[in-house]
Every structure is written in structure tokens, then in C-alpha cells.
């Protein structure tokens, strides 16, 4: 399986609907937090977002740092910070970095607040929205931010009817129904990264092909993790098929009659990769 042949069954109608929803919601907020998956910082960046945001302040929250390659994360942090955007490392499952994220949001909002003060506007809360691809951890982060402050703010003049705001810190409110901003992934490499990490549903791509590409990637970049996790001995001449056979044999993935159950290997490798049981990996090169 070649990477350039990896196809996603994508329907442009979803993109249009998501874009319209985001454009209507973005008008209501002052600061946007874009959540990226530390394993795929490039592939989890939405290429439509900048055009929708305009000059609105943006903070990047690099999530799932506990599942990414530490050395690669450092390289990505340098690259992202070099773009002039504030970047915070967070692990939403443990709450690590969430306080720093709130501070970064407050700092990003300062020019907006200063502008208000010049106009005589005081005590107006800064409104925040979190965007990101599916399964990047938005809900977990929102729950962390809301915490004990789950107090619905009063209706605001000029705010679209039905929109609810939640206080997340002093002077900060979060739109509690952030729109899902779908990524554009015509690039097969982006499609593969999203498929491997579980950002897109399995009914839009071929799982067998995705696992073949994933094992090829691990074999080239992280062979020691494969050997350790599945208790297999890898040789220089091993290819994807031989590695899958070794994993099936080692893990007892067998059908009736002793035939190898490669579908079970697909499920096993994908699950272990996505949950971090296989190791810490970064798919996207800075």
C-alpha cells in the first residue's frame, strides 16, 4: 500500500455546513483556541480556520502531549512558536497545562480589552471558543475549564438566540456548544494521519490499508516499540506483511484451523496506537 493511494471517502457537503456554522459562531467570540493533536500537529490544523478568523486572536492548545514523541514535540513547539502564535502544551485527561492555557487566553485578549477600555466599555467578559478536529479532546478540555464554574451567563444583547455561555474564569466565558470544524484532507498523508489517530470514522476509509501504512511507518521510525509491545523479533528484511504475521503469531490472532486472523491484528494495532499503549509517536514531521 502506497501512501499516495490512500483515499478518504469525503463528502464536500459536510465541509460547507461546518464552515457556515463556524462563520456564524466566530462573530460572537473574542479569542479562539485551536486544539491540535500533538501526534499530528500539521494534519490536525484546519486550513479553513485562518480565513474565517481574520485578525481575531488565536491560541494553540497542543493536546495529547503524553502520547506524542517528546523530542518531536519540542521541535513542533519551536516551529509553532516561530509563527508568532501563543502555544500551550496540555494533557486534558489529567488537567496538565490547563491553568497555563487560561493565562494564555487572558494575555491574547489584552489588546481586545484595551480597545474596549478606550471606548469606555468595562467589565465585559471575554468570550472564547474552542475549535478542533473530532476526537482531539475538545469536550474533555471544556469540562476541565468549566470545572466548578458551571454557571450559565445571562443572555447578552446581540448574541444569537439560543447561544449559551459558561463562565470558565474571572472575566472569561466559553461558548458551550463549539462547532466541529472539519479538516480538509485532500492530501493522502493528512488523511492517513487522521485515520490512524481516530479523528475520522472508519466507514470513510479502508482500515486494512490504514494499518498497512501505520505498520510501515512504525517499522521505519519506531521499530523498537513494535518489538517490545508485541514481543516479536524484527529483521532488516521484514516488510509489512511479515510483521503482521509475526504479531498475529505472537498474540495468538488465529481463526479456526490455525489460520492467521489479520483482521484481528488490524484492530489490535489501531487500538494500541490510538490509546498510547503501543508507545509515544508523532506522525507529522515538523
N, C-alpha and C positions, 0 to 999 in steps of 0.2 A: 504493500500500500504506500503510494507516494503522497506526501503532504498536499501537493498542488491538486490532487484528485479528490481530496476530502470535501464533500459537499454538504451544505446545510439546506434543508427544505424550508426556505424562508418566505414569508408572505408579506409583501410591502405594505399591505393594508394595516397591519399591526403597527408598523413604524409611523404611518401617518396619524393614526389615532393617538398614539403615545406622544407624538410631537405636539399635536394640538392641545392635549391635556396639559402638557408641561408648559407650553406657552401661556396658557390661561392662568396657571398657578404661579408662574415665575413673577408675574406682575405684583403679586401680593407679598413678596418677600424682599428682605434687605440683604441677606447673606445666604449663599448656597454652600452646602457641604457636599462634595462629591466623594463617595466612598469607593475605594479601589481595593481589589483583592491583591494582597502583597505577592501572591504567586504569579499573577498575570497583570501587572500594573498597566501595561500598554493595552492589552486586549480588553480590560475592564473599563477603559476610558471611553466615554461616549463621544464620538466625533461630532455629533449634532449639538452638544451642550454649549460650546463656546458661542456659536451663532445665536442661540436662544438667550444666553446670559447677557450678552453685550458687555457693559462695564461693571456689572454687578460683582461685588467682592465674592471670591470663592476660596474655600479652604479644602485641602485634600486630606481625607482620613484614610490612611493605609491600614486596612484591616487584615486579620488572619496572619499577622506577623509571626505568630507561634508555629505556623505551618509552612513558612517560606524559608528558603536558604538564607542564612544570616548574612553571609558575605555579599550575596546578590542584592539583598535588601539595602545594605549600606550603599551599594553602587546606585541603586534606584533612588534612594533618598537624596544623594548628591545631584543626580540628574533632575529630579523633580524640583528641588530647591533652587537649582540653577535657572529654572523657568520663571523664578520670581514669586511663586505661589507658596503660601504657608502650608507646611506638611506636618501632620501628626501621625505617629505610629499608635495604633490602638489594637487591643485584643478584646473585642466586645463580650466574649464569653466569660472573661474574668473581670472586665471593667478597667483593665490596664490602659492608661493613656487618656481616659475619658475626661478627667479634670483638665489636662493639658489642652484637649480639644475645645473645651468651653472657653478657656483663656484665649486660644487662637481665634475663636469666633468673635469674642469681645474685642480683640485687637483689630480684626478685619473690619469690624463695624464702626470703629472710631471715626473714620472720615465721614460716614453717614450721619453719625450722632453730631459731629461738629457742624455739619451742614444744617441740621435741624436747629441747633442752638443759635446759629446766626439768624435763622428765621423766627426765633423766639419759641420754638417747639421744645417743650421739656417733658420728661417722664414718659415719653412714648417708647414702648418696648421694641426691641429689635426683633424682627421676625425672620425665622430661619427655616430653611427646607433642606432635607437630606435626599440626595438622589444617588442612584447607583444601579448597576445591573442586578437581575434576580440572583438571590442566594449569596449576596455579598455581605449580608449581615445588617441591613438597614433596620429591620424590626428589633433585633437584639440591641442595637445601638440606641434606638428610640426609647426602648424600655429602660435602658441604663440611664439615659439622660433625664427621662421623666421621673424615675425613682419615686420618692415620696411626694414629689411636687405635682402629682396628678390632679391639677386644678384647671378646669376649663376657664379660659379667659373670657371676659364679656364680649358680646358682639361688637365689632368695630365698624365705624362708618366706612362705606366704600368697599367693604370686604364682601366678596361673593357670598350670597346667601347659602347657608349650609356648611360653610367652611368653619372648622373648629380649631382653636389654638390652645396649646398646652404650655404652661409655664415650666421651663427647664432650669432656669437660674434667674437670679435677680436681673430684671431688665431684658430677659431673653424669652421669646415664645417660639414654639415649634408648631408648624403646620402638621396636624396629627394624621393626615392622610396623604403622605407624599406620593406623587405619581411614580409609577415604574417607568423609568426611561430606558427603553430598549436600545441595545447597541446595534450598530450597523456592522455586520461582519461578512462582507463580500470576500475579504481576504481569507483563504483557507487556513492560514496559521492562526488567525483570530478565532475562526470557527472551531478549530481543534482545541485551542486553549479554553474556550468557554464550555465546550463539550466535556473535556477531561475534568474540569473543576466542578461540574454540576450546575453551571449557570443557565443552561438551556435544557429543556425537556428531551428525553431520549427518543421521543417519537419524531423529532425533526432531524435526526442524524443516525447513521449506521453505527451501532455500538461496537460491533466487531472491528470495523475499520478504525474507530477511535482508540480502541485498546491496542491494536497493532501499532499505531503511531505512538501511543503512550509508552509501550514497552521499548520501542525503538529509541525514543527519547531517553528513557531511563538507562537503557543499555549503553548509550553513548555518553551520558552526562553523570549518571549516578549508579554505576554497576554494583558498587559495594553494598548499597542499600537493598538492591534486588537479592543479592546473595544472602545477606543477613536475614532479611524478612522471611524469605521463602526456603531458607536452608538448602540452596542449590549451589553447585559449583559451576561457574561460568568459564568458558574457554574463549580464546581470541576469535575462533571461527564461528562462534554462536551467532545465530540470527534470531529474528522474532519468533519464528516457528519452533526452533529448538528450545528457546527459553520458555515458551508457553508449554511445551511438552514437559520440560523439567519441573515447572511449577505444578502442573497437573499431577505429575507422578509424586512429587514431594508432599502435596496437600491432599492426595487421595481423591482428586476430582475425577471420578470414574462413573461410567454408565454400566448397565447390565452387560455382562460378558467381558468386563475388564477394559472396555473401550474408554479412551480419554474423553472427558466432558469439557471441551474447550469453552463452551458457553458459560460454564460454572467458573472457569478461570477468568473470563471477561468480567463477570460480576464481582469476583473476588478482588481483582487488581483495581478496578474502578473504585470500589468501596474503600479499599485500603488507602488509595491515593487521595480520595476526596476527604477522608476523615483524618488524614495525617498519620495513620498507623504505619504506613509504608516508610515515612520519613519526612524531612523538610525539603521541599523542592520549589524552585522558581522556574517556570516555563518560559517566560519572556526575558530575553536578554536586554539589558539597558542599552 
